[in-house]
């Protein structure tokens, strides 16, 4: 605030410098392409499991929507365009003591403002290892788990979530940190967090789509107002990655009740204009809209092929994004 001859001048932030409404953006986008709007999962009651042991004695699991790199299915590197061929449709697990090459080219991240160049921005395994080594958390579970971003609520709730719960129980975990990337990823991990909590495992979601996670209803959310694909911190910025995980751990420890949201104080950049771009129909030309419609049809066909190959049951029409 500055003072002028006429009195104090208040320097408010820009009106659009607020969490992006991903649900509305997505709804408008698909209607523009000629498809029915997606129905997001929505609950009033939210399960809540307090952390049953102090964090420095807890075994913590990491759950991701990133996919293992698959040679031969197209570009999956930093800055890659959307690659439906790189999707996966069944839960997988990996050894947390080993190095892994996970990618997010198969997801609808914010490709204009982030490039997925640094795996630590969406898969904070190394940061979790450091937390375990320092004694901040008791131990890291022997396995991390990958959950597919099925748009079908029926498949996610009936197949994927129970499988994640079963694997976490085998690993005897006390808590889980879930890191989504795209809008549907935020729904997937929110549904997973809810089922884990119903089964006695405390959770915290580290996400960038605040509206989606809160609409669905989860016990704990650490919200970072960053572009999709950067829920674990800024790329090549170890300090921001360390702080982001530490904030998530504090939320895990101290949340007093379900629907606890804490917003990270970090900003992506001094200029908030990046918030105006993602899936914003007001910034699309007719040619771009036509291109996206054709691309979406191609992506749907590829996704259907991969689902069939994976043996995933097709959802009923109203349970699937059109």
Protein Blocks (a to p, Z undefined) as FASTA:
>chain_A
ZZdfkbccdddddfklccddfklmmmmmmmmnopacddddddfbdcddddfbdfklcccd
dddfbdcddehiapfbehiacdfklpcfbdcdddfkbccdddfklpccdfkloghlamkl
mocklmmmmmmmnomambdcfbdcdddddfblklmmmmmmmmmmmmmmmnopabdcdddf
blmlmmmmmmmmmmmmmnopacddddfblmlmmmnopabdcdddbdehilnocehilklm
mmmmmmmmmmmmmombghiacddfbdfbfblklmmmgopaklccfklmmmmmmmmmmmmm
mmmmmmmmnopacddfklccZZ
